[in-house]
């Protein structure tokens, strides 16, 4: 589906999904999520979620959504995966 024909509901769902990625990245970094996983598993998960956020931020259908937390999670996630 092209960006131009996204409904308001679909955009809201995408924004919510981005929030889930932000929460997961932050939770892995602060050790509150995936505590039973190896460091390698956690880093791979963070990497995938950073990629998801970067992809979603490239979409042109965003209007007035606050993307601050997504940008911060990307920065934190990249730092975490290069440790």
C-alpha positions in Angstrom: 0.0 0.0 0.0 1.5 3.4 -0.9 2.0 6.1 1.7 -0.4 8.4 -0.1 -3.5 6.3 0.6 -2.9 5.5 4.3 -6.0 6.1 6.4 -5.8 8.0 9.6 -6.4 4.8 11.4 -3.5 3.0 9.6 -1.2 5.9 10.4 -2.2 5.8 14.1 -1.5 2.0 14.1 1.9 2.6 12.6 2.6 5.3 15.2 1.6 2.9 18.0 3.8 0.1 16.5 6.7 2.6 16.6 6.0 3.2 20.3 6.2 -0.5 20.9 9.6 -0.6 19.2 10.7 2.4 21.3 9.5 0.6 24.5 11.3 -2.6 23.6 14.6 -0.9 22.8 14.5 1.1 26.0 13.5 -1.9 28.0 16.3 -4.0 26.7 18.8 -1.3 27.4 17.6 -0.7 31.0 17.4 -4.5 31.6 13.6 -4.6 32.2 12.8 -6.7 29.1 14.2 -9.9 27.6 16.1 -10.6 30.8 16.2 -14.3 30.0 17.9 -13.8 26.6 21.5 -13.7 25.7 23.3 -10.4 25.0 23.5 -11.5 21.4 19.8 -12.0 21.2 19.1 -8.7 22.8 21.4 -6.8 20.5 19.8 -8.5 17.4 16.3 -7.5 18.7 17.4 -3.9 19.3 19.0 -3.8 15.8 15.8 -5.0 14.2 13.7 -2.5 16.1 16.1 0.3 15.2 15.8 -0.6 11.6 12.0 -0.6 11.9 12.0 2.8 13.4 14.4 4.2 10.7 12.1 2.7 8.0 9.0 4.1 9.5 10.6 7.6 10.0 11.3 7.6 6.2 7.5 7.6 5.5 6.1 10.8 4.1 2.6 10.5 5.6 3.5 11.8 9.1 2.0 15.1 10.0 2.3 16.4 13.6 3.3 13.2 15.4 6.1 13.7 18.0 9.0 11.5 16.8 11.4 12.6 19.6 11.2 9.2 21.4 11.8 7.3 18.1 14.9 9.4 17.3 16.2 8.9 20.9 15.6 5.1 20.8 17.5 4.9 17.5 20.5 6.7 18.9 20.4 4.7 22.1 19.9 1.4 20.2 22.8 2.0 17.9 25.0 2.8 20.8 23.8 -0.4 22.6 24.5 -2.6 19.6 28.0 -1.4 19.1 29.1 -2.0 22.7 
